[in-house]
């Protein structure tokens, strides 16, 4: 059935601030590439950010570009399964997390349902999304978007060669 669908370009935000957050994000990038009918065609640099509208240790963030034959709800279900596998708990709103995966964009789709909103409703006001997204798709981020995150702290993490 997936083979019958045309692939869609989707962007997924990744973040973690519990456990070995860097390794969790890197491992999740590999896991995204292994989803059915999906290829990871690009990934941003890793970034360190202070919690934004959340608490706990600093976050490690990235964005992945996917070519996927999954529908948007199927992609969301796959992301939620990856979060669960990473030990994600949701004891309260914006709690620290082992892994957070969000569908930012799904082709040109506009989706508004109780489970999924695309484009992600808060993505344009978050430096931890805009900087990594701009690594992959700089034309998507406008001067107005940059102005909206000007006061937010973010730093790229140097890549370790291994």
MOJO-V287761 format. One line per field, one symbol per residue. ss: DSSP state (H for helix, E for strand, - for the rest). psi: psi as a letter, one per 20 degrees, with the letter a starting at -180 (. if undefined). burial: I if it has 24 or more other C-alpha atoms within 12 Angstrom, else O. Layout:
ss=???
psi=???
burial=???
//
This chain:
ss=-HHH---EEEEEEEEE----HHHHHHHHHHHHH----EEEEEE---EEE---------EEEEEEEEEE---HHHHHHHHHHHHHH--------------EEEEEEE----EE----EE----HHH-HHHHHHHHHH-HHH--HHHHHH-----EEE------
psi=ghhiqpqqpqppqpqqjqbngghggghhhghhijqpkppojqqrrqqpqqpokararqqpqrqqpqoqiqrghhggghghgggghjkpqmhrpkqqqhppppogqncjqopnrhhpppqphjhijohiggghghhhmhihorhhgghijhjppqpqppppp.
burial=OOOOOOOIIIIIIIIIIIOOIIIIIIIIIOIIIOIIIIIIIIIIIIIIIIIIOOOOOIIIIIIIIIIIIIIIIOIIOIIIOIIOOIOIOOOOOOOIIIIIIIIIIIIOOOOOOOOIOIIIOOIIIIIIIIIIIIIIIOOIIOOOOIOOIOOOOIOOOOOOOO
//
